[in-house]
Amino acid sequence: MARVVITSPTVPSTAGVAVTPTTFTVDGISIPNGTKRALRVTNGSGASVNLTEKFGPAAAVDGVAPADRVIPLAASATKWFGPWSGAYAQEDGSVYIDISLPTSVTYEVVEITPK
């Protein structure tokens, strides 16, 4: 299985938009990076999971590549993530997000656009 590429983030509106959360896959997701994009993650399991934001190949601190950012998500918790700096950009410009136990974790990518 391959990383899921998000091509159409949900765009909220004043009329309301139906949200359909998607379950993570073992290979994670790829989000086109943008200053107005955010990721909502809900852990539906009874155990804590780890979300990993992967730094891009150009990220460096004093010439050293940083370790990927691992963020715990408690059982039954929901968190918002993003937007991401250019340090997270992969070669294609997207951001890679992985989850440690994907079967009970859902996500929704949103993009806020000015009117």
TIVO-167463 format. One line per 3 residues: their letters; for each residue x, y, z of N, C-alpha, C. Coordinates in steps of 0.05 Angstrom, whole numbers, plus 5000, padded with zeros to 4 digits. Each point is the difference from the previous one (the first is absolute). Example, Ala and Ser with C-alpha at 12.3 -4.5 7.8 and 13.67 -1.06 7.14 Angstrom:
BEGIN
as	5264,4886,5156,4982,5024,5000,5018,5024,5000  4993,5021,4986,5016,5024,5001,4985,5022,5014
***
This chain:
BEGIN
mar	5017,4976,5000,4983,5024,5000,5018,5025,5000  4991,5021,4988,5016,5025,4998,4988,5021,5018  5016,5020,5006,4991,5024,5015,4976,5012,4986
vvi	4979,5007,5015,4976,5013,4988,5007,5029,4995  4995,5008,4975,5005,5028,4992,4974,5015,5001  4999,5021,5017,4977,5017,5002,5000,5020,4977
tsp	4980,4999,4983,4998,5018,4978,4978,5021,5003  4980,4994,5016,4978,5019,5003,4993,5004,5030  5014,5019,5013,4993,5005,5028,4971,5011,5002
tvp	4988,4996,5022,4973,5011,5005,5002,5030,5003  4983,5015,4987,5000,5029,5002,4974,5008,5014  5003,5011,5025,4976,5008,5015,4986,5024,4987
sta	4974,5002,5005,4985,5023,4990,4979,5008,5021  4989,5024,4996,4979,5010,5018,4975,4983,4998  4996,4985,4979,4976,4983,4996,5004,4973,5013
gva	5025,4995,5009,5006,4974,5012,5009,4979,4980  5018,4983,5008,5011,4979,4983,4999,4974,5015  4991,4979,4988,5000,4974,5013,5029,4990,5002
vtp	5007,4990,5023,5027,4990,5005,4999,4969,5001  5017,4988,4984,5001,4971,4999,5028,4992,5008  5005,4994,5026,5027,4992,5008,5008,4974,4986
ttf	5026,4998,4995,5012,4977,4986,5019,4986,5019  5000,4973,5000,5018,4985,5017,5028,5000,4988  5020,5004,5017,5028,4999,4992,5006,4972,4989
tvd	5020,4999,4983,5011,4974,4990,5028,4997,5013  5011,4977,4998,5026,4994,5011,5022,5018,4988  4996,5008,4975,5020,5016,4986,4998,5030,5004
gis	4980,5009,5015,4997,5028,5006,4987,5016,4977  5002,5027,5003,4988,5017,4981,5020,5021,4990  4994,5012,4977,5016,5021,4988,4982,5024,4995
ipn	5006,5022,5013,4983,5024,4997,5015,5021,4985  4989,5011,4978,5013,5022,4987,5003,5023,5020  5025,5009,5003,5005,5021,5021,4988,5027,4991
gtk	4989,5014,5019,4989,5026,4995,4994,5014,5026  5002,5026,5000,4997,5015,5025,4972,5000,5011  4981,4991,4984,4972,5000,5010,4989,4972,5004
ral	5017,4980,5001,4992,4972,5003,5004,4991,5029  4981,4984,5010,5003,4988,5027,4989,4972,4999  5009,4984,5019,4993,4972,5003,4986,4995,5027
rvt	4977,4989,4999,4985,4992,5025,5003,4970,5002  5010,4991,5023,5004,4971,5005,4985,4992,5025  4985,4978,4998,4985,4989,5023,5009,4972,5005
ngs	5008,4995,5024,5008,4973,5009,4976,4986,5011  4989,4981,4985,4977,4985,5009,5006,4976,5016  5025,4995,5005,5007,4976,5015,5002,5005,5030
gas	5002,4979,5016,5002,5002,5029,5029,5003,5009  5019,5004,4982,5028,5003,5007,5011,5025,4987  5022,5010,5011,5013,5023,4988,5015,4991,4974
vnl	5001,5019,4981,5015,4995,4975,5019,5023,4995  5019,4996,4982,5019,5021,4994,4996,5009,4971  4998,5026,4996,4999,5012,4974,5028,5010,4994
tek	5010,4994,4976,5027,5009,4992,4998,5019,4976  5011,5024,5004,5003,5020,4979,5029,4997,4990  5003,4992,4975,5026,4994,4989,5013,5025,4988
fgp	5024,5006,5009,5015,5022,4989,5008,4993,4971  5002,5021,4983,5008,4996,4973,5030,4997,4997  5010,4992,4977,5028,4995,4996,5018,5025,5002
aaa	4988,5023,4997,5016,5025,5001,5001,5011,5029  4985,4989,5019,5000,5010,5027,5027,4995,5013  5010,5020,5014,5026,4996,5014,5003,5021,5021
vdg	5012,4993,5022,5007,5018,5022,5030,4998,5003  5014,5021,4994,5029,5000,5000,5012,4978,4984  4987,4994,4977,5010,4979,4982,4992,4972,5007
vap	4984,4997,5021,4992,4973,5009,4970,4997,4995  4992,4978,4987,4972,4994,4995,4986,4995,5027  4977,5013,5005,4986,4995,5026,4985,4974,4999
adr	4995,4989,5024,4983,4976,5002,4971,5008,4994  4985,4982,4988,4972,5006,4995,4986,5007,5026  4980,5017,4998,4985,5009,5024,4978,4980,5006
vip	5001,4988,5025,4981,4980,5009,4983,5013,5022  4973,4999,4995,4982,5013,5019,4980,4979,5010  4998,4996,5026,4980,4981,5011,4972,5010,4997
laa	4982,4982,4995,4971,5006,4999,4986,4980,5019  4989,5011,5021,4988,4983,5021,4976,4985,4989  4992,4979,5014,4977,4984,4993,4975,5018,4999
sat	4984,4997,4979,4975,5015,4996,5004,5030,4997  5024,5010,4994,5006,5028,4998,4998,5009,4970  4996,5026,4997,5001,5013,4973,5019,5023,5002
kwf	5017,5003,4980,5019,5023,4998,5000,5010,4972  5006,5026,4998,5005,5014,4975,5030,5004,4996  5009,4997,4975,5029,5003,4993,5002,5018,4976
gpw	5023,5015,4998,5005,5017,4977,4994,5029,5006  5006,5017,4982,5015,4995,4975,5030,4995,5006  5013,4989,4980,5028,4991,5003,5019,5019,4986
sga	5023,5003,5011,5021,5017,4987,5012,4985,4977  5017,5013,4985,5014,4988,4978,5019,4978,5008  5008,4998,5026,5017,4979,5010,4987,4973,4997
yaq	4974,4999,4999,4986,4974,4997,4995,4992,4971  5007,5018,4981,4994,4994,4972,5018,4977,4989  4986,4981,4988,5014,4978,4987,5009,5009,4972
edg	5012,4983,4985,5010,5008,4973,4978,5010,4982  4975,4990,5004,4978,5009,4983,4985,5023,5013  5010,5011,5022,4987,5023,5014,4979,4992,5020
svy	4993,4975,5002,4980,4991,5019,5011,4994,5028  4982,4997,5019,5007,4993,5027,4991,4971,5005  5018,4984,5012,4994,4972,5006,4992,4997,5029
idi	4978,4987,5005,4990,4995,5027,4996,4970,5003  5011,4988,5022,4996,4972,5006,4987,4997,5027  4987,4977,5004,4987,4994,5026,5009,4972,5009
slp	5005,4997,5026,5011,4974,5009,4980,4977,4999  4975,5004,5006,4979,4980,5000,4976,5010,4984  5000,4998,4973,4981,5013,4984,4971,4990,5000
tsv	4995,4976,5008,4973,4988,4996,4977,5015,5013  5004,5014,5022,4978,5014,5013,5005,5031,5000  5017,5010,4983,5006,5028,4999,4990,5012,4974
tye	4985,5022,5002,4989,5012,4976,5011,5028,4997  4998,5011,4975,5011,5026,4995,4982,5015,4980  5003,5026,4999,4986,5017,4981,5019,5023,4995
vve	5006,5006,4975,5017,5023,4992,4981,5022,4991  5005,5024,5012,4984,5023,4993,5017,5023,4989  4989,5016,4983,5014,5023,4989,4981,5024,5003
itp	5010,5020,5015,4984,5025,5003,5008,5019,4978  4980,5008,4985,5006,5018,4978,4985,5027,5005  5014,5022,4996,4987,5026,5005,4978,5006,4980
k	4980,5014,5008,4977,5007,4983,5005,5028,4988
***
